[in-house]
């Protein structure tokens, strides 16, 4: 919203824009999508939530895009701007998880919606504080948004490398200070030659916005979590072998718990899976429960054995006492 706009005008704009948002949600076309390689996934209407509880949303209006910051409570429009072209809040997984907003709230990255796969060019619109335009990015090839560093200096993009197979990709960084794409892909240093493959199913972020954890189905192989460090520009792939036989991965969700020290994968038939984010070691929640039950069994068995031993000792003592009481009087007579 432009500086100097009256409060009454702000309320009018807010009511009108909120109504427009409702219409946009009701009439959104299933064919519209953002950067993910399939159509029908668009986070623009639901938006991305800020640290203070507001929400950024996008709405297409002819050949322009309205971007608005909306209060969570009451739906009041706090600020809005219109930009030429069609852009949307990027979805980062097929469950509709949204991204694009840096943890400090100063940078918002929008992506041009996808119309087909593959596309020959990908465009991004980068906005700064107060939705002021910071710049635009135009890349040859097919990309989608993956993550953004906490201070908004780096974008992380998924580069689709096969025109026939959208599960094949590279993760590349884009430097927003120098406005250039880093040619070297972001890889797991422990497996630098391992090829990335899979569909992003769901996403969780660390509280500080540094780590992006994405669950991938493995593209027919072993499902894994891609842990992206957006500050150090490195990654770690965490294989989830216990999910290999799980046919329905779409119900799984991620949660960062334990003060950021643990990643929990919940919702699957295999039980809860836990990842120690300090060591990236995987443990199965059901296996932990089974271990505890096994420990309880051993404890009960041990107690039973101890009780049986006590009974044997007592019986022997009673027999000795009984024998002594019979012989003693005979000795005295």
N, C-alpha and C positions, 0 to 999 in steps of 0.2 A: 504494500500500500504506500502511496506517495506521502511524503512528509507534509504536514499541514492539513490533512483531511480531517474534517470535523468528526466528533464522536457520533453524532446522529447519522452522518453519512456512512461511518464505519458500520453501524448497526444495520443500515439498509443494505450495504454491500454484503454483510455477513448473512443476513436472512436470504438474500437472493442467491448467494453462492452455496449456502447450505442446501437450498432447494434444488439448485442445479446438480449438486453432488448426489442427491437422492435420485434424481432423474437419470443421471449418468450410471449409477449402480444398477438401476432397474433395467436400463436399456443397453447395457454393455454387451457388445457382440462377442460371442465365443471365439470368433476368428481372430480377435485382437490378442496379441501377446507381446511380452517384452523380449529380452535377449535370449531366454532359454530356447533350445533347439526345437521345441514343440509349440504348437499354437494352443491358445486357451488359458495360459497362465499369465495373469496380469495383476501386479500389486498396486497399480495406480489408484484404484478406487478405495482400497483398504488402507493404503499408505504405510508409512514407516513412523514409528513412535520415537519421540525425543526423550532425553533424560528427564526433563521436567514435566513429562506427561502430555505434551501436545502431540499433534500428528501432522505430517506432511502428506498431502494427497495431490494427485494430478487429474485433470479432466480435459479431454479433447474438445476443442471448440472450433469446428471448421478446419482451417489450416493452421490453427494456433493451439497452444497448450496453456491452460490455467494451472498454476502451481499455488497451493494455499497451505498455510499453517493454521490448523484448526485446534481449538481447545477440546480436550477429551470430554470434559464436563460441559454440557450445554451446547456444544458444537459451534461456538462463536468463532468466526474467522478473524484471526489475529493479524495476519498479513497475507497479501496475495499479489501475484504478478502474472502477466500474460506474455508468452514468448512465441515468436513465429516457429512453425514446425510442429511436429508431433513427437512428444516425449512422454515417458512414464517412469514411475518409481520401479526400480528393477527388482524382480523376484530372483532369489538365489537358489531355490529348491522347488520341487514339484508340489510340495505341500503349501506353497504360497508364501513361504518365509520371505520377508522383504529386507532389502539392504539399501545402500546408497548414502546413508548419513554417517558422517564421522562421529566418533565418540565425544569430541568437544563441541559438536553441534554447529560448527562453522562452515562445513562443506557438505553440499548435497549433490550427488551425481545422478543424473537422469539418463535413460537410454532410449533410443529410437525404437519403437515397437517393431517386432519381427512380422513380416508378411509371408515369408517362405524360408525354406532351408535348402541349400545354403544361401547366404546373401553375399554379395560381392563387396559391400561396404557397410561399416557400422559407425554410427554417430552417437556421441555422448554430449550432454549439456551439463556444465559444471557451474553450480551456483554457490555464492558465498553467504556471508552473514546478511540477514534481511532479504534473502532471495536475490541479492545483487548478482548479475552475471559475472562469473569469474573467467569463463572461456568455454570453448567447445573443442571436441576431439573428433577427428574423422580418420578412421583406419580402414585400409584395404583388407578385405577378408571378413570372416564371420567370427564375431566375438560376443560374449555376454559378460555382464558384470559379476564379479565374485565377491570382492571385499574392498574396504578402504581403511587406510591407517588411521589411528586415533586423532592425529592432527591434520588429516586431509592432504598430506603431501604425496601419498602414493595410492594409486588405484591398482587393483588386482583383477585381471581379466581372464576369462576362459576363452582360449583360442581353439576353435574347432578345426582340426587338421585334415579331416576326411570329408569330402562332399557327399559320400554315401553313408557314412557311419557317424552319427552325432555323439556316440559314446567315446570317440577318440579325441583327445584334446591335450593342450598344454596350458599351464598357468603362467601368465606373464605379468610383470609389473609395468605400470605406466607412471613416470615421474611427472607430477603436476607442477613442479617448480621449474623444470626445464621443458615441459610439454613434449616428451618423447617417450616412445615405447622401448623398454629394455629388451634387447633381442634374446638374452639368455633366459630360459624358462626357470621358474621356481621349482626346485626338486627336493626330494628327501636326500640329505647328504649321506645317509646310510645306504641308500639304493639309488644312486644318481642316474643309472641307465634304465630304471624301471619305467615302462610306459604307462601313462595315465589312461584309465578307461572306466566308464561307468556313467550312471545317471544320478544327479544330486536329488536326494529324497527329502532331507530335512536339515535344518541349520540351527546351531546355538552359538552365541558369542560370549566371550569372557566379559566380566563386568566392566573392565577398562577399555573394551573395544579392540584390544591388541590381537587376540586369538579368535580365528573363525574356524569352527568345527563343523564339518559337513559330512553327512552320512551318504555314501555312494553304494549303489547296488553291485558294483564290480563288473557290470557289462557282461554277465554270464560267468564271471569268475567269483572270487571270494569278496564279499562285501567288506568295506573298509571305511574308516573315518579319516578324512583329510584334515589335518591340523595345520592351519596356515598362520604363521607368525607375521603379522603385517608390519611389524617394526623392524625385525631382523631380516625380513624378506627371505624366509626359509620355510620349509614345510616338513611334516612327518606323516607318513601313511601308517595307519594302525589297522592291521588285518583283524577281522572278526570271524575267525574260523567257525565258531559255534553257530553262525548265521547262515552258513553255506547251504544247509538243507531247508532253510526257512523260505517258503514260497511266497509269503505275504509280508514284504518289508515296508509297505506303504503306511502301516499303522505305527511304526517305530517313531519315537521322538527323542530328542537329546535335551539334556539339562546339565548345566555346570553347577556343581554343588560343592559343599565342604570348603567354602571360602576360595573357590577357584582351583582347588587341588584335585578335583575328581570330576569326570564326565560320566553321566549315567545315561544308558540307552534303555529305554523302557517301552513297554507296549507289545512286545513280541511273545510268541508261544514258548520261546526258549528261556523265558524269565529275564530278570534285569541283568544287564551286563554293565560292569564298572571298569573305567579306565583311569589308572593313576596318571594324572597329567604331569607329574614330575618325572616319571620313568617311562610312561606310555605302556605300562604293563596292563594286560587285560585279565579280569577275573569275572567269572559268571556268578551272578547273584544267587541263582538256584544252587550252584555248586557250593557256595559258601554256606547256604542253609543246610545242604546235605552234610557238609562237613561238621556243622554244629550239631546236627542230629546224630551223626556218628560219634561225636565226642560225648554227647549225652548218653548214648547207648553204652559206650565204654565206661562212663562214670557209673551208670546204674549197674552194669555187670561187675565192675570192681567192688562196689558196695555190697552186692549180693555175695560175691566171693569172700569178702571180708567178714560178713555176717555168718556165712557158713563155717569159716575157720574158727570164729569165736565159739560157735555152737559145739564144734568138735572138741575144742579145748575144755569147755565147760563140762561136757559129758565125761571126758577122761578124768577131769578133776573130781567129779562126783563119784565115779567108779572107785577111784583111789580112796576117797574119803569113806565110801561105803565099805570097802574091804578092810580098812584100818579099824573101823568101829566093831566089826565082827571078830577080828583076831585079838584085839586088845583085851577084852574081858577074859578070853581063854588064857591069855598069858598071865593074868592076875590071879586066877584060881589055882 
